[in-house]
C-alpha cells in the first residue's frame, strides 16, 4: 500500500447558524457537514490533521509552522473560513508561502484575486465572462467619470467587501465627487449599475467542477436594490434550479480562475446575465444537501488523489 496522503485541515465547524461570521468566529461550514467530511476521510488512505489555523502560523524562511508542526511538510492543505482579506494581510502571506510546497485549496492565487473585486473582474473581462462594466479611477482623475454619469448610475464598492456591506449607489457625478473628497483614497472602484429584478437574482454554489444548486435570498436579506447582510450571518435562502446558461458561465469561471469551492451572484439585465460577485466562502447549505441528496464530502475532496 502506498503511503497515506498527508492532508491538513482548517475548516472550523459552525455549530450556531444564527451567529455572525467574524474573525473571532470564522466558521462557514455547518458542523453536521464537517462531521460528514471527517467520516469520508476516515474511509480513505489519508492521514489528516485538524484545526490547523494558519492565521496563527509562523513563517520561517520558506516554511510555515504552527508551534512545532510544519504545514509545509503536508501534501495538501484544505481550508475555508474567515481570514483577513486586506492587501497587506498576514494571512495571505502565509498562504503564499505555504503554496510554494503544498497543494493549497483555496489556493493563494485564487483567493487573493477573487477577494479583490477589481482584480478578479478585470481578469474575467479578459476571458469574455459577462461581468459588470467596471472602472478604477484615482482621486486625480475623478472628472474623467463625469460624462459617464450622463447616461448611467454606478456602484461605488470596496474592493474587498463582503455581505453587501459598504456598497453605495451613485446617481450623479457630483455625489461621487463629494464622497471622494470627503473620504480621500488612492483609487476608487466603480461598477455600472444595471436595472434588474431582484426576484431574478440567482446565487450558485460550485464545488470542484459541479454546480451544486442555485438559490435566492429571502426578503429579510434584501435592502432596496441589493442583497445586504449587515450581521454577516448568511443563509435565509430559497432553492432555485440554475439554468444551462448560468451553469456554463459558472463552470467556465471555475476553470479560468482555478477555483475549487466558490459561489457566484448573477443578475438578469437587458444585456443578459451579469456576474456581480465571486464568493470564496459560498453557501453550502445542509438542508439543500439533504433534500437534493448531494454527495457533498466526495465532491468537496474531489481535488485530492484519494483513490
N, C-alpha and C positions, 0 to 999 in steps of 0.2 A: 504493500500500500504506500502511495506517495505521502510525503509529509503533509500534515494538516495546514491548511491555509490560515495565516495569522491575520485576523481582522480586528481592528479597533472600532469601538462604537462610542459616539456621543449623540444619543437620541433620548434626551430627557423626556420621561413619560408624563403626560398631562392627566392628572387624576381629577381635577376640578375644571370642567369646561366653562365655568362661569367667571373664572379669574382672568385678569389681564395677562397678556403675553408681554413680558418685560425682560430686561437684562437680569433681574433678580429671580424671575420666574420664567425661564426661557423655553419651556416645553411647548411643542407644537403637536406632538403625536399622542393620540388617545392611548392611555395606559393599557386598554384592552387590546389594542392593535400591537403595542410594543411587546406585550406578553406573547402574542402570536408570532412576532418576529423571532423572539428567542427560541420558541418551540420549534420553529422552522430550522434555525441554525443548529439546534441540538441534534437534528437528524442528518446533518451533513458533516463532512470531514473538515471541520473548522475549529480552530482554537480562537475563541473570541474574548475580547476584553471590554467590559462595560465601563460606562461613566468616565470616559477619558475627556474631561472638559478642557479642551485645548486653549480656552480663553485664559487658563491659569498656567500655561506652559512656559518653559524657559527655552530660549534658542541659544545653542552653543555651537558656534561655527556654522556648519550645515546640518545640524541635528536638532531635533525637538524633544524636550524632556518634560515629563510631569513627575517630579521627585526623581527617583532612580529609574523610572520606566522610560525607555526610549521609544517614542512613537515612530521614529524614522526606521526602526527595525521591522515594522509591520509590513505586510503585503498590501493591505487595503485599509483605508480609514473611511468610515461611513458616518455622516453626521447630518443632523437637521435640528436647528434651534436658533434662538435669538442671539445674534452677535452684533458687535459694533460695526456699522457699515460705513463709517466716515472715511474720508480719503486717506487719513493718516492712521487708520485703525491698526492697533497691535494684533488684533485677532486675524486680520487679513495677512499680516506679515507672517504669522505662524503658519497659516495655510500655504502661503507662497513657498516658504522654506520646506515644509513637510512634503509638498508636491514634487520636490526635487528628487525624492527617493521612494515615495509611496503613491499608490493609486488612490487619489482622494475623491470622494463623492459626498457633497458637492465639490467640484474642483475649484481651486482658487481662480483659474482663468475664467470659468463660467460665472462664479458668484460675484467676483469683483466687477465684471462687466454688467451682469444682469441687474445688480443693485444700483447702478448709475443709469438713470433714465436716458440721459443724453448719449452716453457711450453705447448702450445697448440698442437704442432706436436708430441712431445714425448707422450702426453696423447692420441692422436689419434692413434699412433703406438700401444699403449697398447690395443686398441679396434679394431685392424686389419683393419684400414682405410688406403687406398692406398695413403699415403703422401710420400714426398721425404725422401730418406735416409738422416739422419742428424748426425751431430757431434757437441759436445760442448767441447772445449779444453781450458786449461789455458795456460798462457804465459810460464809456466814452463814445459809444456808437448807438445810443438809445434812439436817436432821431431816425436811424435807418429803418426802424419799425413803424414809424408814423404813417406812411402811405398804406401799409398792410392793414392797419386798423380801419381803413375806409370801407373795406368790404367784409372783414371778418372780426370775430371776437377770438380771444386767446386765453389759454390757461397758463398761469404762472405757477410752475411746480418746483418744489425742492427736488434736486437731482436724486436724492437718496431717501425719498419719503416712503411711508407705508401706511396702510389702513385709511388712505384718502385724506390724511391729515396735512394741513398746510397748503392745499391747492386753492388758488384764487382765480376766479373768472374775471377777466378784464374786458370791458365793453368798449373802451376807447383808449387812445394813446395817452391822454392826459392822466388817466387813472394809473397806467403803467409808470409813467414818468414820476408821478408823485410818490408811488410806493418805492421806486428805485432810489429816489433822492432821500427818502426817509430812512430806508434800510440799504445802505451802500454795500455792494458786493463786487467782486471782480467780474462776475458774469451772471447772466440770468437765462434760465431755460424756459422756453415757451412752446406750447403745442397749440395748433389750431383747434378751436372749439367746433365740433360738428353737431348740428342739430340731430337728436336721436331720441328714440322712445326707450326709456329705461326698462319698460316691460320686455324689450328685446335684448337687453344686456345679458350676456352669457359668459360665465366663467367656466373654465375647463381645467381638469387636473390630468397631468400626463406623467406616467411613471415608466421609465425605461422603454420608450417607444410604443407605449399603449395609452390611448386616451381612455381614462377610466370612466368618466362621465362628464356631463355638463350640469350647471346649476345656475339658479338666480337667487339673489338676495331678497329676503322678506322686507316689507316696508319699513321695519324698525331699523334697517341698515341703510336706508335711502334718505339723503338730505338734499332736496331740490334736484339738481342735475347730476349728482354724483353719489356713488357708494361711499359711505362715511362711517367709520367705526372708531369714535374718539377714545373708547376704553380699551382698544386693541384686544378684543376678545375673539373675533371671528365667528364663524357659524351662522345660524339662522338662515338656512338655505332651503331651496326647493329644487328637486331633481328636474333636469332638462336633458333630453337626448340630443347631443350635438349633431348637427347635420354634416354631410360629407365634406362641404367646403371648409367648415371650421376644423374638422378633423385633419384635413390635408394641410391647412396652414399651421396647425399646432405641431404636427409631426415634422414639417419642414423646419420650423423654428428649432425644435429639439436637435435636428441634425446640424443645422447651421451653427448653433452656439455650443454644441457638445454637452447638452444638459441631460441629467438622469431623472431628477424629480423636480417638476416645476408646474406652475399654473399660469394661465393667461386670462385676461379680460378682453372681451370683444364687445363692440357696439355696432349697430347696423345704421349706416348713414346713406345718404343719397348716392354716394360713390361706391357703396358696398360695405363689406365688413372692414372694420379697423381694429387692430390690436392696440389697446390703450395701456396695458400694464403687463409686466412679467413678474411673477410671484415666485420667489425662491423657497418659500415655505407654504406650499399650496394646501388647500383644504382636502385632507384625507379623512373623510367622514365615516365614522364607524357604521352609522345607520345605512348609508349608501352601500358600503362594502358588504354589509349583511344582506340587504334587500336584493342587490344585484349579483350576489354570490361570487364576488371577485376574489381570486387567489392573491391577496394583497402581499403576503410575505414573499411568495415566489416571484412576483413582479418587482417588488421593492429591491430584492437582492439579485435580480436577473443579471446585473453587470458583473457579478462575481463568478469566477470559474469554479463552480461548485460540483459539477458532475464529471 
